[in-house]
Amino acid sequence: MGAAITAAEKAENQGILKLTRWRAGKTEEWNSNCASWLLHPTAPYDCPKSKLVFEDACKALERNP
């Protein structure tokens, strides 16, 4: 998953997260446009992605200090 996110963050991929989904024995290519939070120009400051990562980390620490 980390490799897919890293690939999506590259400028040439324009924030498109490419995944293969397996359901009920069938595979399907699925692309998510994550450019709004993956390619933020001010990262890590004033960045929606960085904020979500921080908030998720805080929640994880609250559950398991």
SULNOR-V123192 format. One record per backbone hydrogen bond with DSSP energy under -0.5 kcal/mol. CO is the residue of the C=O (numbers start at 0). NH is the residue of the N-H. E is the energy in kcal/mol with one decimal. If there is no record, write none. Layout:
BEGIN
<<CO;NH;E> <CO;NH;E>>
END
This chain:
BEGIN
<<0;4;-2.2> <1;5;-2.5> <2;6;-2.3> <3;7;-2.1> <4;8;-1.8> <5;9;-0.6> <6;9;-1.1> <7;14;-1.5> <9;12;-1.6> <9;13;-0.6> <9;14;-0.7> <10;13;-1.2> <12;15;-2.0> <14;16;-0.7> <14;33;-3.3> <15;17;-0.7> <16;18;-0.6> <16;31;-2.3> <18;20;-0.5> <18;29;-3.3> <20;22;-0.5> <20;27;-2.0> <22;25;-2.5> <25;22;-2.9> <27;20;-3.3> <29;18;-3.0> <31;16;-3.1> <31;33;-1.1> <33;36;-1.7> <33;37;-2.6> <34;38;-1.4> <39;42;-1.3> <41;44;-1.8> <43;46;-0.6> <46;50;-2.3> <47;51;-2.1> <48;52;-2.5> <49;53;-2.4> <50;54;-2.7> <51;55;-2.6> <52;56;-2.2> <53;57;-2.3> <54;58;-2.1> <55;59;-2.2> <56;60;-2.3> <57;61;-2.0> <58;62;-1.9> <59;63;-2.1>>
END
